[in-house]
């Protein structure tokens, strides 16, 4: 059970880390966020919040209630990304990737609770 939790959580963390990095340093991503209609401060805010979410998820000593808020925030990010990309008429592939990560997020959350009940 712990292996499934850590694999799913690590994949989410790696994706969020890559996303945060690209939000801050990739010209294509920075321009893409602007094209979606989001202000520049929102891009920076999201990058910082994603880093915080990673830390919250991977540090075992963080209280469960805080982890629950992180899961909710990450889920909201993925849902917002899907809506934004559909509204912008981007490739369906981008939305499918976000749906896969929603599935991984749910898997991570489920296995976190299974591990804590042992």
Protein Blocks (a to p, Z undefined) as FASTA:
>chain_A
ZZmmmmmmmmmmmmmmmmmmmmmmmmklmmmmmmnopafklmmmmmmmmmmmmmmmmmmk
lcfklmmmmmmmmmmmmmmmmmmmmmnopafklmmmmmmmmmmmmmmmmmmmmmmmZZ
